[in-house]
Amino acid sequence: MGDAKKLYIKTYGCQMNVYDSERMAEALGGQGYEPTGTPDDADMILLNTCHIREKAAEKVYSELGRFKGLKAANPDLKIGVAGCVAQAEGEEIMRRQPMVDLVVGPQSYHRLPELEAKAGGGAKALDTDFPQEDKFDHLARRPKASRGPTAFLTVQEGCDKFCAFCVVPYTRGAEASRPAERILEEARDLVERGVREITLLGQNVNAYHGAEGGLAGLIWALEKIDGLERIRFTTSHPNDMDEALIEAHGTCDKLMPYLHLPVQSGSDKMLKAMNRKHTRDQYFALIERLRAARPDLLLSGDFIVGFPGETGADFEDTMDLVRAVGYGQAYSFKYSPRPGTPAAERAQVEPEVATERLYRLQELLGQQQRAAQDAMLGRTVKVLFEKPGRLEGQMGGKSEYLHAVHVHAPDAQRGDIRAVKVTESAANSLGGTLAD
């Protein structure tokens, strides 16, 4: 057999893209490709793109420009664009950057082998359909090689919420849930390969309906898998956080006390303009029920400032909501229009005003994150060790609350879960000593 071909994948954006990149690599493994960490010696380069951030498409074109020299030096090099930018602008990518050989959307990457074969024959290959078949049914079984102790597992894709700022319904399609038995099979396979923590992924993961009892039912089914010690899920919409899922946070030992629950704004006027379909008081009531079920729950959120029509009073409503809720972690962004979304056609907030608001919000969120970390001092947490730290004998991992923790533990192995007493709080991590 000849030398294996080398595949370089660069992944942008969310955890779902990380999962998709893994599956694309596996799909192309059957075509003789092995992963490489550099594009310089690759036989195929794939950019797995995200359309959420500002100027996402321009960043893709800029990245492609860096590969022109590689393509000139190796005319057999195949270059592909996958993911949400590919879905949104597939034909434009082919027109604007002729050196691209294949373009594949996030719902069609199970067809990568045939697209690669088509590109290998010298033809352009484009597939941005929303196919009727389930792509997961057509992917090869995951290889049995051992892997790290944490893994992402996509259980739901697409979104039917149509928030006014979001491109997901247009790039990922309508909400679709994978059957529970397929998810459980993949989870067991991951555990056999060394995984101890699984994060369930979905654009709107708590709208999952592929198991009896929805996402809570799936979590309880996963809870029964021996060797799987931790379960997380992201990203959630407040309107789909049902009572069974709230109760699971209080009663399922394997479901970690961390929840990413985006609200985007604290202003009812902005929430309506964003088409979020809930109010700030409904969000407050939901947080109250969640904390009643799990008092130590660490909350994370997403916020957009400078959304079209946002006034100073609307922004102060957001600041008020943040102070009232108290977030252990959060992501905040200045609004930028996405072509094809309703908000893109509206009058925009002055950029300097939005920038000043973002700075103020991030300062407050940073204070809350630091306070949440400082509150861990003296507490004992359970840390899942993932990799050696920078110092000799040091191991790093994540606590139940998703805090990064470093500890001197020369006898610890990847995948161990150890009790750690927290003794230090740094900017973005905790330090501690073994307590067991």
C-alpha positions in Angstrom: 0.0 0.0 0.0 1.3 3.5 -0.8 2.0 6.3 1.6 -1.0 7.7 3.5 -2.3 11.0 2.3 -2.2 13.8 4.8 -5.3 15.8 5.9 -5.1 19.2 7.6 -8.3 20.6 9.1 -8.6 24.0 10.6 -11.7 24.4 12.8 -13.5 27.7 13.6 -16.2 28.4 16.0 -18.4 26.2 18.2 -17.9 22.8 19.8 -20.2 21.4 17.2 -17.6 22.2 14.6 -15.0 20.5 16.7 -17.2 17.4 16.6 -17.9 17.8 12.9 -14.2 18.1 12.1 -13.5 14.8 14.0 -16.2 13.0 11.9 -14.9 14.5 8.7 -11.4 13.2 9.4 -12.9 9.8 10.1 -14.9 9.9 6.9 -11.8 10.7 4.9 -9.8 8.1 6.8 -11.4 5.5 4.6 -9.9 7.3 1.6 -6.4 6.9 3.0 -6.1 10.2 4.7 -4.2 10.6 8.0 -4.3 13.9 10.1 -1.4 16.3 10.1 -0.9 19.3 12.3 0.4 21.6 9.6 -0.9 22.6 6.1 2.6 22.6 4.7 2.8 18.9 4.0 -1.0 18.3 3.5 -2.5 16.6 0.5 -5.9 18.1 1.5 -6.7 21.2 3.5 -10.2 21.6 4.9 -11.4 24.8 6.6 -14.4 24.0 8.8 -16.0 27.4 9.1 -18.4 29.3 11.4 -20.7 32.1 10.4 -21.5 33.5 13.8 -18.6 35.9 14.3 -18.1 39.3 12.6 -16.7 39.2 9.1 -16.6 35.4 9.1 -16.6 35.0 5.3 -13.8 37.6 4.9 -11.7 35.7 7.4 -12.1 32.5 5.3 -11.0 34.3 2.2 -8.0 35.7 4.0 -7.1 32.2 5.2 -7.5 30.7 1.7 -5.1 33.4 0.4 -2.4 32.0 2.7 -2.6 28.7 0.8 -1.9 30.1 -2.7 1.8 29.4 -2.4 1.1 25.8 -1.3 -1.2 25.2 -4.2 1.3 26.7 -6.6 4.0 24.4 -5.3 1.7 21.4 -5.3 -1.0 21.5 -7.9 -2.3 18.1 -6.6 -3.2 19.7 -3.2 -6.9 19.7 -2.7 -8.5 22.6 -0.8 -12.0 22.4 0.7 -14.3 24.7 2.7 -16.8 23.1 5.0 -19.3 24.3 7.6 -21.6 27.2 7.9 -19.8 29.8 5.7 -19.7 27.0 3.0 -23.5 26.5 3.4 -24.2 30.2 3.2 -21.8 31.2 0.4 -20.8 28.0 -1.4 -21.1 29.1 -5.0 -19.6 32.5 -4.2 -16.6 30.8 -2.6 -16.1 28.8 -5.8 -16.4 31.9 -7.9 -14.3 34.2 -5.8 -11.5 31.7 -5.0 -11.0 29.3 -7.9 -8.3 27.3 -6.2 -11.0 25.8 -3.9 -11.7 22.3 -5.1 -14.7 21.3 -2.9 -17.3 23.0 -0.8 -19.5 21.1 1.6 -22.2 22.2 4.1 -22.6 21.0 7.6 -25.4 18.6 6.8 -23.6 16.9 3.9 -20.1 16.1 5.2 -21.0 12.4 5.2 -20.6 12.7 1.4 -17.0 13.9 1.7 -15.5 10.7 0.2 -17.4 11.0 -3.0 -16.7 14.8 -3.2 -13.0 14.1 -2.6 -13.1 11.5 -5.4 -14.8 14.0 -7.7 -12.2 16.7 -6.9 -9.5 14.1 -7.3 -10.7 13.7 -10.9 -10.2 17.4 -11.6 -13.8 18.5 -11.2 -15.2 21.1 -8.8 -17.3 19.5 -6.0 -20.1 21.5 -4.3 -22.7 20.1 -1.9 -24.7 22.4 0.3 -28.0 20.5 0.2 -30.1 19.7 3.3 -30.3 16.0 2.5 -33.2 13.9 3.5 -31.0 11.1 4.9 -29.5 11.3 8.3 -25.8 12.0 7.8 -24.9 10.1 11.0 -26.4 6.9 9.5 -23.9 7.2 6.6 -20.7 7.9 8.7 -18.4 5.0 9.4 -18.2 3.7 12.9 -15.7 5.7 15.0 -12.3 4.1 15.1 -11.3 2.2 18.2 -8.2 4.2 19.0 -7.9 5.5 22.5 -8.6 9.1 23.1 -8.7 11.8 25.8 -11.0 11.7 28.8 -13.5 14.3 27.4 -15.5 14.3 24.2 -18.2 16.2 22.4 -21.3 14.3 21.1 -23.8 16.0 18.8 -27.4 15.0 19.6 -29.4 17.8 18.0 -28.8 20.1 15.1 -30.6 23.1 13.6 -32.9 25.6 15.2 -36.5 26.7 14.8 -36.3 29.8 17.0 -35.3 32.3 14.2 -33.8 34.9 16.5 -33.5 38.1 14.5 -29.7 38.2 14.7 -28.9 34.5 14.0 -27.9 32.6 10.8 -28.2 29.1 12.3 -31.7 28.3 10.9 -30.4 29.1 7.4 -27.0 27.3 7.6 -27.9 24.3 9.8 -31.5 24.0 8.9 -34.6 23.0 11.0 -34.3 21.3 14.4 -33.5 17.6 14.1 -32.7 15.1 16.9 -30.7 12.0 16.6 -32.4 8.7 17.8 -31.4 7.9 21.4 -30.2 4.4 20.6 -27.6 5.8 18.1 -26.4 8.4 20.7 -26.1 5.7 23.4 -24.2 3.4 21.0 -21.7 6.2 20.2 -21.4 7.2 23.9 -20.6 3.6 24.9 -18.0 3.4 22.1 -16.4 6.6 23.4 -16.3 5.3 27.0 -14.6 2.1 25.7 -11.9 4.3 24.3 -11.2 6.1 27.5 -13.8 9.0 27.6 -15.1 9.8 31.1 -17.0 13.0 30.3 -19.3 13.7 27.4 -20.7 17.1 26.5 -24.0 16.8 24.5 -24.1 19.3 21.7 -26.9 21.1 19.8 -27.7 24.4 18.4 -30.7 24.2 20.8 -29.8 21.1 22.7 -32.6 21.2 25.3 -35.1 21.0 22.4 -33.8 17.5 21.9 -36.8 15.1 21.3 -35.1 11.9 20.1 -35.7 10.0 23.4 -38.7 9.6 25.6 -38.6 12.4 28.1 -36.6 14.7 25.8 -33.1 15.7 26.9 -33.7 14.8 30.5 -34.7 11.3 29.3 -31.5 11.0 27.3 -29.4 12.2 30.2 -30.9 9.5 32.5 -30.2 6.9 29.9 -26.6 8.0 29.6 -26.3 8.0 33.4 -26.6 4.2 33.3 -23.5 3.8 31.2 -20.7 2.3 33.4 -17.5 4.3 33.1 -19.2 7.5 32.0 -18.7 9.7 35.0 -19.8 13.2 33.8 -22.5 14.6 31.5 -22.8 18.2 30.3 -24.9 19.9 27.6 -24.8 23.1 25.5 -26.2 25.3 24.1 -29.7 25.9 25.6 -32.6 28.2 25.0 -34.6 29.3 28.0 -38.0 28.4 26.4 -37.0 24.7 26.2 -35.7 24.3 29.8 -38.5 22.0 31.0 -39.3 20.8 34.5 -37.8 17.4 33.9 -34.5 18.9 32.9 -34.5 21.3 35.8 -35.2 18.3 38.1 -32.3 16.4 36.6 -29.9 19.1 37.6 -30.9 18.4 41.2 -31.1 14.6 41.1 -28.7 13.2 38.5 -25.3 12.8 40.1 -23.5 12.6 36.7 -25.0 15.8 35.4 -22.5 18.5 36.2 -23.5 21.7 38.1 -22.8 24.1 35.2 -25.3 25.5 32.7 -24.9 27.7 29.7 -28.2 29.5 29.3 -28.0 32.5 26.9 -30.4 35.4 27.4 -28.7 38.0 25.1 -30.3 41.1 26.6 -31.9 42.2 29.8 -34.4 44.6 28.1 -37.9 43.3 27.3 -37.9 45.7 24.3 -34.7 44.2 22.9 -35.8 40.6 23.7 -38.9 41.2 21.6 -36.9 42.8 18.8 -34.5 39.8 18.9 -37.5 37.5 18.6 -36.4 35.6 21.7 -40.0 34.8 22.7 -39.4 35.3 26.5 -39.2 38.2 28.9 -36.6 39.1 31.5 -39.0 38.1 34.3 -39.5 34.7 32.7 -35.8 34.3 32.6 -35.5 35.3 36.3 -38.2 32.8 37.2 -36.3 30.1 35.4 -33.1 30.9 37.1 -34.9 30.8 40.5 -36.2 27.3 39.7 -32.9 26.0 38.6 -31.1 27.3 41.7 -33.8 25.8 43.9 -33.0 22.4 42.3 -29.2 22.9 42.4 -28.1 25.7 44.7 -24.5 25.5 43.6 -25.2 25.7 39.9 -22.7 27.8 38.0 -24.4 29.8 35.3 -22.9 30.9 32.0 -24.6 33.2 29.4 -24.3 35.0 26.1 -25.0 38.7 25.6 -25.2 41.0 22.6 -24.8 44.7 23.0 -25.5 47.4 20.4 -28.4 45.4 18.8 -30.4 47.7 16.4 -32.6 50.0 18.4 -30.8 49.5 21.7 -31.0 52.7 23.9 -28.9 53.5 26.9 -31.9 52.5 29.1 -32.1 49.1 27.3 -28.4 48.5 28.0 -28.8 49.4 31.6 -31.5 46.8 31.8 -28.9 44.3 30.6 -26.5 45.4 33.3 -29.2 45.1 35.9 -30.0 41.6 34.8 -26.3 40.6 35.0 -26.0 42.0 38.5 -29.2 40.2 39.6 -28.3 36.8 38.2 -24.6 36.6 38.8 -22.7 34.7 36.2 -19.7 32.5 36.8 -18.8 32.7 33.1 -20.2 34.6 30.1 -19.6 35.5 26.5 -20.4 39.0 25.3 -20.3 40.4 21.8 -21.0 43.6 19.9 -23.8 43.1 17.4 -22.7 42.7 13.8 -25.2 42.2 11.0 -25.5 38.8 9.3 -26.8 39.0 5.7 -30.2 37.5 5.3 -31.3 37.9 8.9 -34.1 40.3 9.8 -31.9 42.5 12.1 -29.4 43.1 9.3 -31.9 45.5 7.6 -32.4 47.7 10.6 -30.7 50.9 11.6 -27.5 50.2 13.4 -26.3 51.5 16.8 -23.2 53.8 16.4 -20.1 51.6 16.6 -18.4 53.7 19.2 -21.5 53.6 21.4 -21.7 49.8 21.1 -18.0 49.5 21.9 -18.3 51.5 25.1 -21.2 49.4 26.2 -19.4 46.2 25.5 -16.4 47.4 27.5 -18.7 48.2 30.5 -20.5 44.8 30.3 -17.3 42.8 30.0 -15.8 44.6 33.0 -18.9 43.6 35.1 -18.9 40.0 33.8 -15.2 39.8 34.4 -15.7 40.9 38.0 -18.4 38.2 38.5 -16.2 35.5 37.0 -13.4 36.4 39.3 -15.7 36.5 42.3 -17.0 33.0 41.4 -13.5 31.7 41.2 -12.5 33.4 44.5 -15.5 31.8 46.1 -14.0 28.4 45.4 -11.0 29.0 47.7 -11.0 26.5 50.5 -13.6 24.3 48.8 -12.9 20.7 47.7 -13.8 20.0 44.1 -13.5 16.9 41.9 -11.1 17.4 39.1 -11.1 15.3 35.9 -7.4 15.3 34.8 -7.0 15.9 31.1 -3.3 16.7 30.5 0.0 17.4 32.2 0.6 21.0 33.3 3.5 23.3 32.5 5.4 22.4 35.6 7.0 19.0 36.3 4.5 16.7 38.2 1.6 19.1 37.5 -1.7 17.9 36.1 -4.5 20.1 34.7 -8.2 19.4 34.3 -11.7 20.7 34.9 -13.8 20.8 38.1 -17.5 20.0 38.2 -18.1 23.7 37.6 -15.9 23.7 34.4 -13.1 25.7 36.1 -9.6 24.9 34.9 -7.6 23.5 37.9 -3.9 22.8 38.1 -2.4 20.7 40.9 0.8 19.0 41.7 -0.1 15.3 41.2 2.9 13.3 39.9 1.0 10.0 40.4 -2.1 11.1 38.6 -3.0 9.9 35.1 -5.2 11.3 32.4 -8.8 10.3 33.1 -8.4 10.2 36.8 -11.0 12.1 38.9 -9.4 13.3 42.1 -10.6 15.4 45.0 -8.7 18.7 45.1 -8.7 21.4 47.8 -8.6 24.8 46.1 -5.8 27.1 47.4 -5.3 29.6 44.6 -7.4 31.7 42.3 -5.7 33.1 39.2 -7.1 35.1 36.3 -8.6 32.1 34.4 -7.8 29.1 36.5 -7.6 27.6 40.0 -4.8 25.9 41.8 -5.0 23.4 44.6 -3.6 20.4 46.4 -4.8 16.8 46.3 -7.3 16.1 49.1 -7.6 12.4 48.7 
